[in-house]
Amino acid sequence: MNDAQHSTNQESVNNGFVIFISVVATIGGFLFGFDSGVINGTVDGLQSAFQSQSVGTGFNVSSMLLGCAFGAFFAGWLADRLGRRALLLVAAVLFIVSAWGSGVAAGSGEFIIYRILGGLAVGAASVMAPAYIAEVSPAKYRGMLTSIQQIAIISGLFAAFVSNYLLADIAAGSTEPLWLNYAAWRWMFWMELIPASLFLLMLCFIPESPRFLVAKGKTEQASNVLNKLFSKGVTQKLADIKASLANDHQPRLRDVINPSGGGLRPIVWVGIGLAALQQLVGINVVFYYGAVLWQAVGFSEGDALLINVISGGISIGACIITLLVIDKIGRKPLLKWGSVGMTITLAAVALAFSNAQTGDDGRLVLGDWGPVALIAANLYVFCFNFSWGPVMWVMLGEMFPNQIRGSGLAVAGLVQWLTNFGITLSFPMLLAGIGLAGAYGFYAFCALLSVIFVVRLVNETRGKELEDMEG
C-alpha cells in the first residue's frame, strides 16, 4: 500500500469505535494487574484460615506465574484457531472462576488450583489484549492505543492495593469478619468479580479481529468489521490482508521455525529477547518485594508502603507520557533511552546499597546514601514505565507478520512469564546470598545488555501496517 492509501485509511478511521473496543480489551490488562496485586493483602488471612505458613508466600506467587506462562503460551496457539476475541472471553470466565474460588477455598490445595486458573487468565490476557488492539487499530494510533495496556495493568495493581486496604480497615483486620460474616481477606478476592464480570459483559459488544477472520476465510465478516473501523479504504485494506496470507497455509505453532535454515525465525528470537529482558532488569522485584526491599535498608513499614504508593504514581505518569509520544518518536528510541536510564539508575541503587552499614539490629542502614537510593530507584521505575513496560507489549503485538502473530506471541509470552517466575523466585535467594547490592548490580548488567540488544537487533515498527511486517 502506498503512502496516499495509508493516509486515506488513517484519515477515515471511526475513532470512537476503535477507542471503545481498545478500552474494552484493556480491561483484561486491569484484571492482569488486579489479580497479581490482590494476593499481597491476603497473606495473614490465608495462613490463619489454612493453618499453613507456606500459603500466600513465594511459592504461591511463583505457582501463579507458572499458570501465567502456560496461559500466555496456549492463548497464542488457541487464538489462531478460535479467535482473539474468543480467547479474551475464555480469559474473562477464568478470572470470574478464580476470583470466586479463591475466596471460597477451604484449603491450601483448593486455593492454589483457583490461583493457577487465575494465572491462566492473566497469561492469556497479557498477550491477547495487545494483539487484538494491534489488529483493530490504524497504524497511526496503534502504539498509543496498545500503550493503554500498561496503564491498565498498573491501575489494576493500584486498585487491588486500595481495595485490600479499605476492606481490612473496615473490618479492622484482614482476618476479621466483614459482610455476611465472611473474613475480609475473602472479600478481597471477591472484589475482582466486579471488573471481571464487566469484562465478560463488554466483550459481547466488540467484534472479532478482521485479520483472524480473513485467515479463516470469513471474508464477508471481516469486511463488515472493517466497515465499522474505517469509513473509507475498506476494499484496499481487505485486499492487503488477503495478500499477506494468500500464498500460505492456516497459521500454526510450527510457523515460528525458520523454513530456510531450521531453528526459530529471527523475528521470534527478537521477541524472545524483548520478553526476557523486560523481566531481567528486575522490575517485578519492585512490584512484589517493594516493602521488603525498603524495610531491609532501614525504612519503617509505613514509609516502605508510602514509597510503593509513590512508585505506583510515578509508573502511571510515565506510561501516560509514553502514550502521548510513542507514535511520534517511535518504539526503538523509547526502548534505547529507557535502557540507558535503567542502567544508570540501577547502578546508582547498587552503589548506594554497597555503601550501607549494618546496624545493631542486623538491618542495613543507608545513612547519607538513603536519598540516593530512593531517588535512583524511583527514577528507575520511571525509566522502565516510560519504555520497556508499555513498549515491549506494543512491539510484541505488532512486530510479527500476520502468519505467525499468534504463534510468535505464544513463544514470547511463555518466555516473559517464565523469566518473571525466575526473577521473582530468585530475589529472596539473591538477598540472602549476594545481598541487595549484588542483586541490583545484576539487574544493572541486564539493563546494559538491553541497550546493546535494542541498538543491534530491534527494528522500528512505527507507522507500518501489520501487513508490511517481515520476519
C-alpha positions as CSV (number, residue, x, y, z in Angstrom):
1,M,0.0,0.0,0.0
2,N,1.4,3.4,-0.9
3,D,1.6,6.5,1.4
4,A,-1.5,8.1,-0.2
5,Q,-3.6,5.0,0.6
6,H,-2.2,4.8,4.1
7,S,-3.2,8.4,4.6
8,T,-6.7,7.8,3.3
9,N,-7.2,4.9,5.8
10,Q,-5.8,6.9,8.7
11,E,-8.0,9.9,8.0
12,S,-11.1,7.8,7.7
13,V,-10.8,6.0,11.0
14,N,-14.0,5.7,13.1
15,N,-12.2,6.9,16.2
16,G,-14.9,6.4,18.7
17,F,-15.5,2.7,17.8
18,V,-11.7,2.0,17.7
19,I,-11.2,3.6,21.1
20,F,-14.2,1.8,22.6
21,I,-13.0,-1.7,21.6
22,S,-9.5,-0.9,22.6
23,V,-10.6,0.2,26.1
24,V,-12.7,-3.0,26.4
25,A,-9.7,-5.1,25.6
26,T,-7.5,-3.3,28.1
27,I,-9.9,-4.3,30.9
28,G,-8.0,-7.6,30.6
29,G,-4.9,-5.7,31.5
30,F,-6.6,-4.2,34.5
31,L,-7.5,-7.7,35.7
32,F,-3.9,-8.8,35.0
33,G,-2.8,-6.1,37.5
34,F,-5.6,-6.7,40.0
35,D,-5.1,-10.5,40.1
36,S,-1.4,-10.0,40.6
37,G,-1.7,-7.5,43.3
38,V,-4.6,-8.8,45.4
39,I,-2.6,-11.6,47.0
40,N,-0.4,-9.1,48.9
41,G,-3.2,-8.1,51.3
42,T,-4.4,-11.7,52.0
43,V,-1.4,-13.5,53.4
44,D,-2.3,-13.3,57.1
45,G,-5.9,-14.4,56.3
46,L,-4.7,-17.4,54.2
47,Q,-2.2,-18.5,56.9
48,S,-4.9,-18.2,59.6
49,A,-7.6,-20.0,57.6
50,F,-5.5,-22.8,56.3
51,Q,-3.0,-23.2,59.3
52,S,-0.2,-23.1,56.8
53,Q,2.9,-20.9,56.8
54,S,3.5,-21.5,53.1
55,V,0.2,-20.4,51.6
56,G,0.5,-16.9,50.1
57,T,4.3,-16.8,50.2
58,G,6.9,-17.1,47.5
59,F,5.9,-20.5,46.1
60,N,2.2,-19.5,45.7
61,V,3.1,-16.3,43.9
62,S,5.5,-18.2,41.7
63,S,3.0,-21.0,41.0
64,M,0.5,-18.4,39.8
65,L,3.3,-17.1,37.4
66,L,3.7,-20.6,36.0
67,G,0.0,-20.6,35.3
68,C,0.5,-17.2,33.5
69,A,3.3,-18.8,31.4
70,F,1.1,-21.6,30.2
71,G,-1.9,-19.3,29.7
72,A,0.3,-17.0,27.5
73,F,1.6,-19.9,25.5
74,F,-1.6,-21.7,24.8
75,A,-3.6,-18.5,24.3
76,G,-1.4,-17.6,21.3
77,W,-1.8,-21.1,19.9
78,L,-5.6,-21.3,20.5
79,A,-6.1,-17.7,19.2
80,D,-5.1,-18.9,15.8
81,R,-7.8,-21.5,15.9
82,L,-10.7,-19.9,17.9
83,G,-10.0,-16.2,17.5
84,R,-8.6,-13.3,19.6
85,R,-12.0,-12.2,21.0
86,A,-12.9,-15.8,21.8
87,L,-9.8,-16.2,23.9
88,L,-10.5,-13.0,25.7
89,L,-14.0,-14.3,26.6
90,V,-12.4,-17.5,27.9
91,A,-10.0,-15.4,30.0
92,A,-12.9,-13.4,31.4
93,V,-14.6,-16.6,32.5
94,L,-11.4,-17.8,34.2
95,F,-11.0,-14.5,36.0
96,I,-14.5,-14.9,37.4
97,V,-14.0,-18.6,38.4
98,S,-10.6,-17.8,40.0
99,A,-11.9,-14.7,42.0
100,W,-14.9,-16.7,43.3
101,G,-12.9,-19.8,44.1
102,S,-10.0,-18.1,45.8
103,G,-12.5,-16.5,48.2
104,V,-14.4,-19.7,49.0
105,A,-11.4,-22.1,49.1
106,A,-11.4,-24.2,52.2
107,G,-7.8,-25.5,52.0
108,S,-4.5,-24.5,50.5
109,G,-4.6,-27.1,47.7
110,E,-8.0,-25.9,46.5
111,F,-6.8,-22.3,46.8
112,I,-3.7,-22.9,44.7
113,I,-5.8,-24.5,41.9
114,Y,-8.0,-21.5,41.7
115,R,-4.9,-19.2,41.7
116,I,-3.4,-21.2,38.8
117,L,-6.7,-20.8,36.9
118,G,-6.3,-17.0,37.5
119,G,-2.8,-17.3,36.2
120,L,-4.0,-18.9,33.0
121,A,-6.4,-15.9,32.6
122,V,-3.6,-13.4,33.3
123,G,-1.3,-15.0,30.8
124,A,-3.9,-15.2,28.1
125,A,-5.0,-11.6,28.6
126,S,-1.4,-10.4,28.7
127,V,-0.7,-11.4,25.1
128,M,-4.2,-11.4,23.6
129,A,-5.2,-7.8,24.6
130,P,-2.3,-6.1,22.9
131,A,-2.5,-8.4,19.9
132,Y,-6.2,-7.7,19.5
133,I,-5.7,-3.9,19.8
134,A,-2.9,-4.0,17.3
135,E,-5.1,-5.9,14.8
136,V,-8.0,-3.5,15.0
137,S,-6.1,-0.2,15.3
138,P,-4.9,2.0,12.4
139,A,-1.1,2.3,12.2
140,K,-1.1,6.0,13.1
141,Y,-2.7,5.3,16.6
142,R,-1.6,1.7,17.2
143,G,1.2,2.5,19.6
144,M,-0.9,4.9,21.7
145,L,-3.8,2.5,22.0
146,T,-1.7,-0.5,22.8
147,S,0.2,1.5,25.4
148,I,-3.0,1.8,27.4
149,Q,-2.5,-1.8,28.3
150,Q,0.4,-1.0,30.7
151,I,-1.6,1.8,32.3
152,A,-4.4,-0.6,32.8
153,I,-2.0,-3.2,34.4
154,I,-0.6,-0.7,36.9
155,S,-4.1,0.7,37.6
156,G,-5.2,-2.8,38.4
157,L,-2.3,-3.3,40.8
158,F,-3.1,0.1,42.4
159,A,-6.9,-0.8,42.7
160,A,-6.1,-4.1,44.4
161,F,-3.9,-2.4,46.9
162,V,-6.5,0.3,47.7
163,S,-9.3,-2.3,47.8
164,N,-7.3,-4.5,50.2
165,Y,-6.5,-1.5,52.4
166,L,-10.1,-0.3,52.6
167,L,-11.6,-3.8,53.3
168,A,-9.1,-4.5,56.0
169,D,-9.7,-1.1,57.5
170,I,-13.5,-1.5,57.6
171,A,-13.1,-5.0,59.2
172,A,-10.3,-3.9,61.5
173,G,-8.0,-6.6,60.0
174,S,-7.9,-8.9,57.0
175,T,-8.6,-11.9,59.3
176,E,-11.7,-10.3,60.9
177,P,-15.3,-11.0,59.7
178,L,-16.8,-8.5,57.2
179,W,-20.1,-8.7,55.3
180,L,-22.2,-11.9,55.7
181,N,-19.7,-12.9,58.4
182,Y,-17.0,-13.8,55.8
183,A,-13.5,-12.7,56.6
184,A,-12.2,-9.6,54.9
185,W,-9.5,-11.5,53.0
186,R,-12.1,-13.5,51.2
187,W,-13.9,-10.3,50.1
188,M,-10.5,-9.0,48.8
189,F,-10.7,-11.8,46.2
190,W,-14.4,-11.3,45.6
191,M,-13.9,-7.7,44.7
192,E,-12.3,-8.9,41.5
193,L,-15.7,-10.2,40.4
194,I,-16.9,-6.7,39.6
195,P,-14.3,-5.8,36.9
196,A,-14.2,-9.5,35.7
197,S,-18.0,-9.5,35.2
198,L,-17.8,-6.1,33.4
199,F,-15.0,-7.5,31.2
200,L,-17.2,-10.5,30.2
201,L,-20.2,-8.3,29.5
202,M,-18.4,-5.7,27.4
203,L,-16.6,-8.3,25.3
204,C,-20.0,-9.2,23.9
205,F,-20.1,-5.8,22.2
206,I,-16.7,-5.9,20.4
207,P,-16.0,-7.7,17.1
208,E,-13.5,-10.4,16.2
209,S,-10.2,-9.3,14.7
210,P,-10.6,-8.8,10.9
211,R,-7.2,-10.3,10.3
212,F,-8.2,-13.5,12.0
213,L,-11.5,-13.6,10.1
214,V,-9.6,-13.3,6.8
215,A,-7.2,-16.1,7.8
216,K,-10.2,-18.3,8.4
217,G,-11.7,-17.5,5.1
218,K,-14.6,-15.4,6.6
219,T,-14.1,-12.5,4.2
220,E,-17.7,-11.1,4.4
221,Q,-17.5,-11.0,8.2
222,A,-14.0,-9.3,8.0
223,S,-15.4,-6.8,5.6
224,N,-18.2,-5.9,8.0
225,V,-15.8,-5.4,10.8
226,L,-13.5,-3.2,8.7
227,N,-16.5,-1.1,7.7
228,K,-17.1,-0.4,11.4
229,L,-13.4,0.5,11.8
230,F,-13.0,2.6,8.7
231,S,-15.4,4.8,6.7
232,K,-13.1,4.7,3.6
233,G,-10.5,2.4,2.1
234,V,-12.0,-0.8,3.3
235,T,-11.7,-2.6,-0.1
236,Q,-7.9,-1.8,-0.2
237,K,-7.4,-2.8,3.4
238,L,-9.1,-6.1,2.9
239,A,-7.0,-6.8,-0.2
240,D,-3.8,-6.0,1.7
241,I,-4.8,-8.5,4.4
242,K,-5.6,-11.2,1.9
243,A,-2.4,-10.6,0.0
244,S,-0.3,-11.1,3.2
245,L,-2.0,-14.5,3.7
246,A,-2.8,-15.5,0.1
247,N,0.0,-17.9,-0.7
248,D,0.3,-19.5,2.7
249,H,-1.5,-22.1,5.0
250,Q,-3.5,-21.6,8.1
251,P,-1.4,-20.2,11.0
252,R,0.1,-22.9,13.2
253,L,2.6,-23.1,16.0
254,R,5.4,-24.5,14.0
255,D,5.4,-21.4,11.8
256,V,7.9,-19.9,14.2
257,I,10.5,-22.3,12.7
258,N,12.7,-20.7,10.1
259,P,11.7,-22.5,6.8
260,S,15.1,-21.9,5.2
261,G,17.5,-22.9,7.8
262,G,15.8,-24.5,10.7
263,G,15.7,-23.1,14.2
264,L,13.5,-20.2,15.2
265,R,12.8,-17.3,12.8
266,P,15.0,-14.2,13.6
267,I,11.9,-12.1,14.4
268,V,10.9,-14.8,17.0
269,W,14.3,-14.5,18.7
270,V,13.9,-10.7,18.8
271,G,10.5,-11.3,20.5
272,I,12.1,-13.7,23.0
273,G,14.8,-11.2,23.8
274,L,12.3,-8.4,24.4
275,A,10.2,-10.6,26.6
276,A,13.1,-11.9,28.7
277,L,15.0,-8.6,29.1
278,Q,11.8,-6.8,30.3
279,Q,11.9,-9.1,33.3
280,L,15.7,-9.4,33.8
281,V,16.0,-5.8,34.6
282,G,14.2,-6.6,37.9
283,I,11.0,-4.6,37.7
284,N,8.9,-7.2,39.5
285,V,11.2,-7.1,42.4
286,V,9.8,-3.6,42.9
287,F,6.2,-4.8,42.4
288,Y,6.3,-8.0,44.5
289,Y,9.0,-7.2,47.1
290,G,8.9,-3.3,47.4
291,A,8.0,-3.2,51.1
292,V,10.5,-6.0,51.9
293,L,13.2,-4.2,50.0
294,W,12.9,-0.8,51.7
295,Q,12.5,-2.3,55.2
296,A,15.7,-4.3,54.6
297,V,17.6,-1.0,54.3
298,G,16.1,0.7,57.4
299,F,12.8,2.3,56.4
300,S,9.8,1.7,58.6
301,E,6.9,-0.4,57.3
302,G,4.8,2.8,57.0
303,D,7.5,4.6,55.0
304,A,8.0,1.5,52.8
305,L,4.3,1.3,51.9
306,L,4.3,5.0,51.1
307,I,7.3,4.6,48.8
308,N,5.3,1.9,47.0
309,V,2.4,4.3,46.5
310,I,4.8,7.0,45.2
311,S,6.3,4.4,42.8
312,G,2.8,3.5,41.6
313,G,2.0,7.1,40.8
314,I,5.3,7.6,39.0
315,S,4.6,4.4,37.0
316,I,1.2,5.7,35.8
317,G,2.6,9.1,35.0
318,A,5.4,7.6,32.9
319,C,3.0,5.4,31.0
320,I,0.8,8.4,30.1
321,I,3.8,10.3,28.7
322,T,4.7,7.2,26.6
323,L,1.1,7.0,25.4
324,L,1.4,10.6,24.1
325,V,4.7,10.3,22.3
326,I,5.1,6.7,21.2
327,D,3.5,7.3,17.8
328,K,5.5,10.5,17.3
329,I,9.1,9.4,18.1
330,G,8.8,5.6,17.7
331,R,9.3,2.4,19.6
332,K,13.1,1.9,19.3
333,P,14.2,5.3,20.7
334,L,12.0,4.8,23.8
335,L,13.5,1.3,24.3
336,K,17.0,2.5,23.8
337,W,16.9,5.6,26.1
338,G,14.9,3.7,28.6
339,S,17.6,1.1,28.8
340,V,20.3,3.7,29.2
341,G,18.3,5.3,32.0
342,M,17.7,2.0,33.7
343,T,21.4,1.0,33.5
344,I,22.5,4.3,35.2
345,T,19.8,4.3,37.9
346,L,20.1,0.6,38.8
347,A,23.9,1.1,39.1
348,A,23.3,4.0,41.4
349,V,21.0,1.9,43.6
350,A,23.5,-0.9,43.7
351,L,26.3,1.6,44.7
352,A,24.1,3.0,47.4
353,F,23.3,-0.5,48.8
354,S,27.0,-1.4,48.6
355,N,27.8,1.5,51.0
356,A,25.2,0.6,53.5
357,Q,26.2,-0.1,57.1
358,T,24.9,-2.9,59.3
359,G,23.0,-1.6,62.4
360,D,22.9,-3.1,65.9
361,D,19.7,-5.0,65.0
362,G,21.3,-6.6,61.9
363,R,19.5,-4.5,59.4
364,L,21.1,-2.4,56.7
365,V,21.3,1.4,57.3
366,L,21.8,3.6,54.3
367,G,22.7,6.8,56.1
368,D,23.7,9.5,53.6
369,W,23.1,7.1,50.7
370,G,19.4,6.9,51.6
371,P,18.3,9.8,49.4
372,V,20.5,8.4,46.5
373,A,18.9,5.0,46.7
374,L,15.4,6.4,47.0
375,I,15.7,8.9,44.1
376,A,17.5,6.5,41.8
377,A,15.0,3.7,42.5
378,N,12.1,5.9,41.6
379,L,13.9,7.2,38.5
380,Y,14.4,3.6,37.5
381,V,10.7,3.0,37.9
382,F,10.1,6.0,35.7
383,C,12.6,4.8,33.0
384,F,11.0,1.4,32.9
385,N,7.5,2.5,32.6
386,F,8.4,5.2,30.0
387,S,10.0,2.5,27.9
388,W,10.1,-1.3,28.4
389,G,6.9,-1.5,30.4
390,P,4.5,-0.4,27.7
391,V,6.7,-0.6,24.6
392,M,7.5,-4.3,24.9
393,W,3.8,-5.2,24.8
394,V,3.3,-2.8,21.8
395,M,6.2,-4.4,19.9
396,L,5.0,-8.0,20.6
397,G,1.5,-7.1,19.5
398,E,2.6,-5.6,16.1
399,M,6.1,-6.9,15.1
400,F,5.2,-10.4,13.9
401,P,3.9,-11.0,10.4
402,N,0.2,-11.9,10.2
403,Q,1.0,-15.5,9.5
404,I,2.9,-16.0,12.8
405,R,1.5,-13.4,15.1
406,G,-0.4,-15.9,17.3
407,S,2.5,-18.4,17.4
408,G,5.1,-15.7,18.0
409,L,3.1,-14.2,20.8
410,A,2.8,-17.7,22.3
411,V,6.5,-18.3,22.4
412,A,7.4,-14.7,23.6
413,G,4.6,-14.8,26.2
414,L,5.8,-18.1,27.6
415,V,9.4,-16.7,27.9
416,Q,8.2,-13.5,29.5
417,W,6.3,-15.3,32.3
418,L,8.9,-17.9,32.9
419,T,11.5,-15.2,33.3
420,N,9.2,-13.4,35.6
421,F,8.9,-16.6,37.6
422,G,12.7,-17.0,37.8
423,I,13.3,-13.4,38.9
424,T,10.5,-13.5,41.5
425,L,11.7,-16.8,42.9
426,S,15.4,-15.9,42.9
427,F,15.2,-12.5,44.6
428,P,14.9,-13.8,48.2
429,M,17.9,-16.1,47.4
430,L,19.9,-13.3,46.0
431,L,19.1,-11.2,49.0
432,A,20.4,-13.9,51.3
433,G,23.4,-14.7,49.1
434,I,25.0,-11.7,47.3
435,G,22.8,-9.1,49.0
436,L,20.9,-6.1,47.7
437,A,24.0,-4.5,46.1
438,G,24.8,-7.7,44.2
439,A,21.1,-8.3,43.1
440,Y,20.8,-4.7,41.8
441,G,24.2,-5.0,40.2
442,F,22.9,-8.0,38.2
443,Y,19.8,-6.1,37.1
444,A,22.0,-3.1,36.0
445,F,24.1,-5.5,33.9
446,C,21.0,-6.9,32.2
447,A,19.8,-3.3,31.6
448,L,23.2,-2.7,29.9
449,L,22.7,-5.8,27.7
450,S,19.3,-4.4,26.8
451,V,20.9,-1.3,25.3
452,I,23.1,-3.4,23.0
453,F,20.1,-5.6,22.1
454,V,17.9,-2.7,21.1
455,V,20.6,-0.9,19.1
456,R,21.7,-4.0,17.1
457,L,18.6,-6.2,16.8
458,V,15.3,-4.2,17.2
459,N,13.7,-2.6,14.1
460,E,11.3,0.3,14.2
461,T,7.6,-0.5,13.6
462,R,6.1,3.0,14.0
463,G,3.7,3.8,11.2
464,K,4.0,0.4,9.4
465,E,0.9,-1.6,8.5
466,L,0.7,-5.0,10.1
467,E,0.7,-6.5,6.5
468,D,4.1,-4.9,6.0
469,M,5.8,-6.6,8.9
470,E,8.6,-9.0,8.0
471,G,10.1,-11.9,9.8
